Amino acid sequence: GNSDGLELVVYISVFFFSAVLELVLGYCFCILN
């Protein structure tokens, strides 16, 4: 888009959130089992 900086921040945030979510879910999965 016109604000490339903002798009970059959004992409990084989504990628970071996905990675953290995977780690948390994997951690909980290991604890529950």
N, CA, C and O atoms as a printed pandas DataFrame, in Angstrom:
     atom_number atom_name residue_name chain_id  residue_number  x_coord  y_coord  z_coord
0              1         N          GLY        A               1    0.804   -1.212    0.000
1              2        CA          GLY        A               1    0.000    0.000    0.000
2              3         C          GLY        A               1    0.837    1.263    0.000
3              4         O          GLY        A               1    2.027    1.210   -0.312
4              5         N          ASN        A               2    0.251    2.385    0.339
5              6        CA          ASN        A               2    0.984    3.639    0.351
6              7         C          ASN        A               2    1.906    3.707    1.561
7              8         O          ASN        A               2    2.981    4.302    1.482
8              9         N          SER        A               3    1.505    3.106    2.680
9             10        CA          SER        A               3    2.332    3.110    3.891
10            11         C          SER        A               3    3.018    1.763    4.027
11            12         O          SER        A               3    2.521    0.871    4.716
12            13         N          ASP        A               4    4.159    1.616    3.370
13            14        CA          ASP        A               4    4.884    0.344    3.397
14            15         C          ASP        A               4    5.390    0.028    4.797
15            16         O          ASP        A               4    5.451   -1.137    5.192
16            17         N          GLY        A               5    5.754    1.068    5.552
17            18        CA          GLY        A               5    6.247    0.842    6.901
18            19         C          GLY        A               5    5.188    0.188    7.766
19            20         O          GLY        A               5    5.482   -0.736    8.524
20            21         N          LEU        A               6    3.953    0.666    7.658
21            22        CA          LEU        A               6    2.863    0.117    8.464
22            23         C          LEU        A               6    2.583   -1.321    8.063
23            24         O          LEU        A               6    2.357   -2.179    8.917
24            25         N          GLU        A               7    2.599   -1.583    6.753
25            26        CA          GLU        A               7    2.344   -2.960    6.289
26            27         C          GLU        A               7    3.410   -3.896    6.823
27            28         O          GLU        A               7    3.111   -5.027    7.206
28            29         N          LEU        A               8    4.653   -3.434    6.852
29            30        CA          LEU        A               8    5.751   -4.260    7.343
30            31         C          LEU        A               8    5.533   -4.590    8.814
31            32         O          LEU        A               8    5.738   -5.725    9.245
32            33         N          VAL        A               9    5.113   -3.585    9.580
33            34        CA          VAL        A               9    4.853   -3.804   11.004
34            35         C          VAL        A               9    3.732   -4.816   11.188
35            36         O          VAL        A               9    3.806   -5.676   12.066
36            37         N          VAL        A              10    2.693   -4.716   10.362
37            38        CA          VAL        A              10    1.563   -5.642   10.454
38            39         C          VAL        A              10    2.014   -7.062   10.140
39            40         O          VAL        A              10    1.655   -8.002   10.849
40            41         N          TYR        A              11    2.806   -7.219    9.072
41            42        CA          TYR        A              11    3.279   -8.554    8.696
42            43         C          TYR        A              11    4.134   -9.160    9.798
43            44         O          TYR        A              11    3.995  -10.338   10.129
44            45         N          ILE        A              12    5.025   -8.342   10.366
45            46        CA          ILE        A              12    5.906   -8.841   11.425
46            47         C          ILE        A              12    5.094   -9.207   12.662
47            48         O          ILE        A              12    5.371  -10.208   13.323
48            49         N          SER        A              13    4.093   -8.391   12.969
49            50        CA          SER        A              13    3.260   -8.655   14.141
50            51         C          SER        A              13    2.502   -9.973   13.978
51            52         O          SER        A              13    2.435  -10.781   14.904
52            53         N          VAL        A              14    1.933  -10.177   12.789
53            54        CA          VAL        A              14    1.188  -11.408   12.525
54            55         C          VAL        A              14    2.119  -12.616   12.608
55            56         O          VAL        A              14    1.765  -13.637   13.196
56            57         N          PHE        A              15    3.306  -12.499   12.020
57            58        CA          PHE        A              15    4.269  -13.594   12.036
58            59         C          PHE        A              15    4.712  -13.894   13.467
59            60         O          PHE        A              15    4.803  -15.054   13.869
60            61         N          PHE        A              16    4.987  -12.823   14.236
61            62        CA          PHE        A              16    5.433  -12.986   15.621
62            63         C          PHE        A              16    4.325  -13.608   16.459
63            64         O          PHE        A              16    4.576  -14.502   17.267
64            65         N          PHE        A              17    3.088  -13.129   16.262
65            66        CA          PHE        A              17    1.953  -13.647   17.022
66            67         C          PHE        A              17    1.735  -15.128   16.720
67            68         O          PHE        A              17    1.453  -15.919   17.620
68            69         N          SER        A              18    1.869  -15.495   15.442
69            70        CA          SER        A              18    1.680  -16.897   15.057
70            71         C          SER        A              18    2.747  -17.782   15.704
71            72         O          SER        A              18    2.451  -18.879   16.179
72            73         N          ALA        A              19    3.981  -17.298   15.717
73            74        CA          ALA        A              19    5.071  -18.074   16.302
74            75         C          ALA        A              19    4.863  -18.253   17.801
75            76         O          ALA        A              19    5.043  -19.350   18.328
76            77         N          VAL        A              20    4.482  -17.174   18.491
77            78        CA          VAL        A              20    4.252  -17.248   19.932
78            79         C          VAL        A              20    3.074  -18.167   20.231
79            80         O          VAL        A              20    3.120  -18.952   21.177
80            81         N          LEU        A              21    2.022  -18.069   19.427
81            82        CA          LEU        A              21    0.840  -18.899   19.642
82            83         C          LEU        A              21    1.199  -20.372   19.497
83            84         O          LEU        A              21    0.738  -21.212   20.269
84            85         N          GLU        A              22    2.028  -20.678   18.497
85            86        CA          GLU        A              22    2.438  -22.071   18.298
86            87         C          GLU        A              22    3.243  -22.565   19.497
87            88         O          GLU        A              22    3.048  -23.690   19.957
88            89         N          LEU        A              23    4.143  -21.729   20.000
89            90        CA          LEU        A              23    4.959  -22.125   21.154
90            91         C          LEU        A              23    4.091  -22.355   22.383
91            92         O          LEU        A              23    4.278  -23.330   23.111
92            93         N          VAL        A              24    3.139  -21.451   22.609
93            94        CA          VAL        A              24    2.260  -21.573   23.772
94            95         C          VAL        A              24    1.399  -22.834   23.671
95            96         O          VAL        A              24    1.260  -23.577   24.643
96            97         N          LEU        A              25    0.824  -23.069   22.494
97            98        CA          LEU        A              25   -0.022  -24.248   22.318
98            99         C          LEU        A              25    0.795  -25.522   22.481
99           100         O          LEU        A              25    0.331  -26.480   23.099
100          101         N          GLY        A              26    2.005  -25.542   21.933
101          102        CA          GLY        A              26    2.874  -26.704   22.064
102          103         C          GLY        A              26    3.261  -26.939   23.516
103          104         O          GLY        A              26    3.334  -28.078   23.976
104          105         N          TYR        A              27    3.512  -25.834   24.239
105          106        CA          TYR        A              27    3.890  -25.919   25.651
106          107         C          TYR        A              27    2.734  -26.486   26.476
107          108         O          TYR        A              27    2.928  -27.382   27.298
108          109         N          CYS        A              28    1.525  -25.951   26.247
109          110        CA          CYS        A              28    0.348  -26.439   26.975
110          111         C          CYS        A              28    0.078  -27.900   26.634
111          112         O          CYS        A              28   -0.286  -28.697   27.500
112          113         N          PHE        A              29    0.260  -28.237   25.365
113          114        CA          PHE        A              29    0.012  -29.611   24.922
114          115         C          PHE        A              29    0.945  -30.569   25.641
115          116         O          PHE        A              29    0.540  -31.660   26.042
116          117         N          CYS        A              30    2.208  -30.153   25.803
117          118        CA          CYS        A              30    3.185  -31.008   26.493
118          119         C          CYS        A              30    2.821  -31.150   27.966
119          120         O          CYS        A              30    2.969  -32.228   28.541
120          121         N          ILE        A              31    2.349  -30.079   28.573
121          122        CA          ILE        A              31    1.999  -30.118   29.996
122          123         C          ILE        A              31    0.767  -31.003   30.221
123          124         O          ILE        A              31    0.748  -31.829   31.133
124          125         N          LEU        A              32   -0.253  -30.824   29.390
125          126        CA          LEU        A              32   -1.489  -31.591   29.575
126          127         C          LEU        A              32   -1.257  -33.072   29.325
127          128         O          LEU        A              32   -1.927  -33.919   29.918
128          129         N          ASN        A              33   -0.308  -33.386   28.446
129          130        CA          ASN        A              33   -0.009  -34.785   28.182
130          131         C          ASN        A              33    1.307  -35.099   28.866
131          132         O          ASN        A              33    1.786  -36.231   28.793
